[in-house]
Structure formats: C-alpha cells, structure tokens
C-alpha cells in the first residue's frame, strides 16, 4: 500500500497545525518525522491514521481517495508515547484484543500472539497483568498489540520517550530489525536527531506544521537544505555566525566572521563569491585542542560547561554576542570565564545565504572527492 499526501493542510480555530504537506510513503519503508514539540508530528500521524480529517488537500492509499475514510475502515495501528494497556487483561489478552475484535479464529490468535511475544522477547510475561510490568515491558506489550494486526500502516508516536536510556537503546535496535522484516509502512515520530540517525530510513523534518526537508536520513543530516534544518537536525543545534567574503586587489578571498575570525576559502568554500553569508559548524566539529594541522583557532570565553555521560558540552562566547557550543568526548573541567582556544576545520564548515539556504556543504565535497 502506497500512502500519498497531496497539499494537506490542517487548521483548527483559525490556527494552522499543518501547512501544504505533500509526500509519498511506500510499502516496507521506514519514515521518521523529526521535529520539536508542536512541530506537527502527531497532527500529521492522526491524519494518516484517519483519526482526523484535513482542512484541505488529499490523502490516498494505492490511488484511492481516503481523505474522509475514518480510522475504523483503515488497516492502521498506532502506538503512543504513553503506555495504553487494559489493566485488567493479562499481557496475552492485551496483545490478542484487536485480533479477537476482528473475529480472527482462536488458533490464529494464539499463533500471532506468541509470535509477537517471541519477537519482542516477552513470552515469559504473557500471564502477567500490566501493573506487574516495568515501563519497558508495558511499552513492549503495546507494540506487540499493534504488530499482531499486520496493518498496512504502523504509526509510532515517540514510543520510547518515557523509557530509561538503556531500554531505549535496546528497543531502537530491536525495532529497526523487526520493521525491516515487515511490508508495512512504518512512520516513527521523534524529537531527537540522534534517534533519527540510529533508526535510519527516510526523514521528514517538520517545524511549525511545515515539512522543511525530506529524504534519506543520512542525506538530510549531511546536507541540510536550510539553517532551520541544521538547527532541527543537530543536537545541540548547529552553530552559526554571520560573515563576509572579501577579495583583495590580487583576487585572493577569505571570509571574515563575526568576532574577527578569518576563515580560509578552500575546498567546498572556494567558490563562494564576495558577499555576506551565514557560516555553520556542528558542535561535534568544534574542539578545545587541535586535531588537524590546518585547523583554525580562535579565542573564546567559557560561559557554561555541562558534563553529560561521556561527553562535555562547552558553551563559549567569542565576541559580538556570538555564543557557540563545543561537544568534546570525555569529561573535561572548565571554569566560568576561562579563556580557551577553540578549533574548527574549514572543511567542516557549512555556508548559507542570507535567506538561510544552503550554498556550500562540506559533506557534499567529501562525497564528491570519494567518488573520484
């Protein structure tokens, strides 16, 4: 089943929740809706499921208009971030409930329930009640109940957000392997860029009800079409600084960034014409010690140092209200106000025009060089 959305818009009480969204989802495909809270991810899923109707536009399944077809007449399953299980039913009965409502013979119900439980490694839990389960086990129950339906469309609305980090890591890997063996369209919503990269597939980046960019997940990450996509698909958001490409009387050019940083124009930046641009660098491409001989350095003042697991996020100020974040592996200690050297390699710097659109991508240049 191919799901096609054409110019879909949703307004509620005069407020636009979704605006002019067009996309096509194919059987066996894994699609990620990536965006912050209130970006429109859940609203879009509800339209796909038939729980809501669009204010304008068209939704088709295999070419058939289903815009006004309610959810009960569609072969759809949906899993929410909250655990929704029947508290008085055993795990077995929770998983079996949609099959029994559909009139599936008892022997087939038993087979499907046990297959789903085996896939999600919860066969030993089938006789327990939801109240006797951990959060991860309850979410596995909800996932199994959705999976047994063999739906054409499976919608997962931030299904792992309420689980602890270790469980999330385990389920991410397991779910990706499970979905790869299914012919259904799987749509997975998340606010986390890292989760999108781990899950793979194709990504639609949403913000304020609009699709900013869509395509293979790694391609969208490597080549953000705009500054907004760079912010949304980076955690922390991509750092930006306004700069100007200048040319001397001998035709030599360089970019002078806010804070007085002078950026050589080499490789993918070499074709930039004189004028103003926004230059961007991901936090993971900023360092507090030199990594390569051609790294560019600048002086900065530490405004905040955050240790998160095995990484340290160093917030720095380098003048003219320029605040950037560096992401360093390992645990590092810095004092507030400490003056440090920050390093960035010109080969890792993106360039966007003053309207915010990508004009030079380091990853595109690396891909081109690798192909030669």
C-alpha positions in Angstrom: 0.0 0.0 0.0 1.4 3.4 -1.0 0.3 6.3 1.1 0.2 9.7 -0.7 -0.5 13.1 0.8 -1.0 16.0 -1.6 -1.1 19.6 -0.3 -2.5 18.5 3.0 -3.4 21.4 5.4 -5.0 21.3 8.9 -6.4 24.3 10.6 -8.1 24.4 14.0 -10.0 27.6 15.2 -8.1 29.6 12.6 -4.7 28.3 13.7 -2.6 26.3 11.2 -1.4 23.0 12.6 -0.2 21.6 9.2 0.5 23.6 6.1 0.6 22.3 2.5 2.3 18.9 3.1 3.0 16.6 0.2 4.8 13.3 0.5 4.6 9.7 -0.7 5.3 6.7 1.6 5.9 3.2 0.1 5.4 -0.3 1.5 8.2 -1.6 3.5 9.5 1.9 4.0 10.6 3.3 7.4 9.9 7.0 7.7 10.9 9.4 10.6 9.0 12.5 11.5 11.7 14.7 13.2 10.9 18.0 14.8 10.5 19.8 18.2 7.3 19.6 20.3 4.4 21.2 18.4 6.1 20.8 15.1 3.0 18.9 13.8 4.2 15.3 14.1 1.2 14.0 16.0 -1.2 16.0 13.9 0.2 14.5 10.7 0.0 11.0 12.1 -3.6 11.5 13.1 -4.4 12.5 9.5 -2.6 9.5 8.2 -4.5 7.2 10.5 -7.9 8.7 9.7 -8.4 9.9 13.3 -8.7 13.5 11.9 -9.6 14.9 8.5 -7.5 17.6 6.7 -9.0 21.1 6.2 -7.6 20.9 2.6 -5.7 18.5 0.5 -6.0 14.9 -0.4 -4.9 11.6 1.2 -4.7 8.4 -1.0 -3.9 4.8 -0.4 -2.9 3.0 -3.6 -4.5 5.8 -5.6 -7.8 5.5 -3.7 -9.0 8.7 -2.0 -9.3 8.0 1.7 -9.3 11.6 2.9 -12.7 11.2 4.6 -12.4 7.5 5.5 -12.5 7.0 9.3 -9.8 5.0 11.1 -12.1 2.0 11.7 -12.2 1.4 8.0 -8.5 1.6 7.5 -5.9 -1.1 8.2 -3.9 1.1 10.6 -2.2 0.6 14.0 -0.8 3.3 16.2 1.4 3.3 19.3 1.6 6.4 21.6 4.3 7.5 23.9 2.1 6.7 26.9 1.6 3.0 27.8 -2.0 2.2 26.8 -2.9 -1.3 28.0 -6.0 -2.8 29.6 -5.2 -3.0 33.3 -7.5 -6.0 34.0 -6.2 -8.0 31.0 -3.1 -10.2 31.0 -0.3 -9.4 28.6 -1.6 -12.2 26.4 -5.2 -10.8 26.4 -3.9 -7.3 25.7 -2.0 -8.4 22.7 -4.9 -10.6 21.5 -7.6 -7.9 21.9 -7.5 -6.4 18.4 -7.5 -9.9 16.8 -10.5 -11.0 18.8 -12.4 -7.9 17.9 -11.8 -8.6 14.2 -13.1 -12.2 14.6 -9.8 -14.0 14.0 -10.1 -17.7 14.8 -8.7 -18.7 18.2 -5.9 -20.8 16.9 -4.6 -18.0 14.7 -4.9 -15.5 17.6 -2.8 -17.8 19.7 -0.2 -18.2 17.0 0.1 -14.5 16.3 0.2 -13.5 20.0 3.0 -16.0 20.7 5.0 -14.9 17.6 4.8 -11.3 18.5 5.7 -12.0 22.1 8.7 -14.1 21.0 9.9 -11.3 18.6 9.8 -8.8 21.4 11.3 -11.2 23.9 8.4 -11.2 26.3 7.0 -14.8 26.1 7.6 -15.2 29.8 5.4 -12.3 30.6 2.2 -13.4 28.9 0.3 -14.4 32.1 1.1 -11.2 33.9 -1.0 -8.1 34.4 0.2 -4.7 33.2 0.6 -3.5 36.8 3.2 -6.2 37.4 5.4 -4.9 34.5 8.1 -2.4 34.2 7.7 0.6 31.9 9.7 -1.0 29.1 7.7 -4.2 29.4 4.4 -2.3 29.2 5.6 -0.5 26.1 6.6 -3.8 24.5 3.1 -5.0 25.2 1.6 -2.0 23.4 4.0 -2.6 20.5 3.1 -6.2 20.3 -0.6 -5.4 20.2 0.0 -3.1 17.3 2.2 -5.6 15.5 -0.2 -8.5 15.5 -2.7 -6.6 13.4 -0.5 -6.9 10.3 -1.5 -3.4 9.4 -0.6 -1.7 6.2 0.4 1.4 8.2 2.1 1.4 11.6 2.4 4.7 13.3 4.7 5.2 16.3 4.4 8.5 18.1 7.6 8.9 20.2 7.1 5.3 21.6 10.3 5.2 23.6 10.4 8.7 25.1 9.2 7.6 28.6 11.7 4.8 28.9 15.1 4.9 30.5 18.2 5.4 28.4 19.3 1.7 28.4 15.9 0.4 27.4 15.6 3.0 24.7 18.9 1.9 23.2 17.9 -1.8 23.3 14.5 -1.2 21.7 15.8 1.1 19.0 18.0 -1.7 17.7 15.3 -4.4 18.1 12.5 -2.3 16.5 14.6 -1.4 13.5 15.4 -5.1 12.9 11.7 -6.1 13.3 10.4 -3.4 10.9 12.9 -4.4 8.3 11.2 -7.8 8.0 7.7 -6.2 7.6 6.0 -5.0 4.4 4.0 -2.3 6.3 4.7 1.4 6.0 6.2 2.4 9.4 6.1 6.1 10.5 8.1 6.9 13.6 8.0 10.3 15.3 10.8 11.7 17.4 12.2 15.0 18.7 15.8 13.6 18.8 18.2 13.9 15.9 20.4 11.1 17.4 17.4 8.8 17.4 16.6 9.6 13.8 20.2 8.8 12.8 20.1 5.5 14.7 16.8 4.4 13.2 17.8 5.4 9.6 15.3 5.1 6.8 13.9 8.4 5.4 13.3 11.5 7.4 10.8 14.4 7.1 12.0 17.4 9.1 9.0 19.3 10.4 8.7 22.7 12.1 5.6 24.8 12.8 3.5 22.4 10.7 5.6 22.5 7.6 7.9 20.0 6.1 11.3 21.7 5.8 13.1 18.9 4.0 12.6 15.2 3.3 14.8 12.4 2.0 17.1 9.6 3.2 18.0 10.3 6.8 21.8 10.4 6.4 21.4 12.6 3.3 19.2 15.1 5.1 21.7 15.2 8.0 24.7 15.7 5.8 23.1 18.3 3.5 20.6 20.4 5.5 18.8 22.5 2.9 18.5 25.4 5.3 19.7 26.9 8.5 16.4 25.8 10.2 17.0 22.2 9.1 20.6 22.5 10.5 19.1 23.6 13.8 16.5 20.9 13.9 18.8 18.0 12.8 21.7 18.7 15.2 21.8 18.3 18.9 23.0 20.7 20.1 21.7 22.9 17.2 24.2 23.8 14.6 26.3 26.9 15.5 26.0 29.9 13.1 27.9 33.2 12.6 27.4 35.9 10.1 30.4 36.6 7.9 31.5 38.4 4.8 33.6 37.0 1.9 36.1 39.7 0.9 38.5 39.9 -2.0 41.7 41.9 -2.2 43.3 43.5 -5.2 45.1 40.3 -6.1 41.9 38.3 -6.3 42.6 36.5 -3.0 39.5 35.8 -1.0 38.7 35.0 2.6 35.7 35.1 4.9 35.7 37.3 8.0 33.2 36.1 10.6 31.7 37.9 13.5 34.2 38.0 16.3 37.0 38.7 13.8 37.5 35.0 12.8 39.2 34.8 9.4 38.1 31.7 7.5 40.2 30.5 4.5 38.1 29.7 1.5 39.2 26.2 0.5 37.6 23.0 -0.9 33.8 23.4 -0.9 34.0 27.1 0.2 36.3 28.1 -2.6 33.5 29.0 -5.0 31.8 31.5 -2.7 31.6 34.9 -4.3 32.1 38.2 -2.3 29.2 39.0 -0.1 27.5 38.1 3.2 26.8 34.5 4.3 26.0 32.6 7.5 28.6 30.0 8.3 27.7 27.0 10.4 29.5 24.3 12.3 28.1 21.4 14.3 29.1 21.2 18.0 30.9 17.9 17.3 33.2 19.7 14.8 34.4 22.2 17.4 37.3 21.2 19.6 39.3 22.6 22.5 42.5 21.1 21.2 44.0 20.9 17.7 43.0 17.8 15.7 44.5 18.6 12.3 47.3 20.8 11.1 45.0 23.1 9.1 42.6 23.6 12.0 41.5 27.2 12.5 41.7 28.6 16.1 40.0 31.5 17.9 39.9 32.7 21.4 36.7 32.3 23.4 35.4 32.6 27.0 33.6 29.7 28.7 30.1 30.6 29.7 28.9 27.1 30.7 30.4 23.6 30.9 28.0 20.6 31.0 29.1 17.0 31.5 26.7 14.5 30.0 27.7 10.9 30.3 31.0 10.5 28.5 30.8 13.9 26.7 31.3 17.5 27.8 29.3 20.4 26.2 31.3 23.7 26.4 29.4 26.9 25.8 31.7 29.7 24.7 31.4 33.4 23.8 33.8 34.8 21.3 32.6 38.4 20.9 29.8 40.3 19.2 27.1 38.2 21.0 28.5 35.0 19.4 27.6 32.0 21.6 28.6 28.6 20.3 28.6 25.1 21.8 31.5 22.6 21.5 31.0 18.9 22.0 34.0 17.1 23.3 34.4 13.4 24.1 35.4 12.6 27.6 35.0 14.5 30.9 36.5 18.0 30.9 36.5 20.7 33.6 36.4 24.4 32.8 35.8 27.4 35.0 33.3 30.1 34.1 35.0 32.9 32.3 38.1 30.8 31.5 39.8 31.9 28.2 40.3 28.9 25.9 41.3 28.2 22.3 38.5 26.7 20.1 39.5 24.9 17.0 37.4 24.2 13.8 38.5 22.9 10.5 37.3 24.9 7.4 36.5 21.6 5.8 33.7 21.1 8.3 32.0 24.5 7.9 28.7 24.9 6.0 27.7 28.1 4.2 24.2 29.5 3.9 23.0 32.6 2.0 21.4 35.5 4.0 18.0 34.0 3.4 19.1 30.9 5.2 19.5 28.4 2.3 22.5 26.1 1.9 25.1 27.1 -0.7 28.1 25.0 0.4 28.2 21.7 2.2 31.4 20.0 3.5 29.8 16.6 3.2 28.9 17.1 -0.4 32.5 17.9 -1.2 33.7 14.8 0.7 31.3 12.7 -1.2 32.5 14.2 -4.5 36.1 13.6 -3.6 35.5 10.0 -2.5 33.8 9.3 -5.9 36.9 10.5 -7.9 
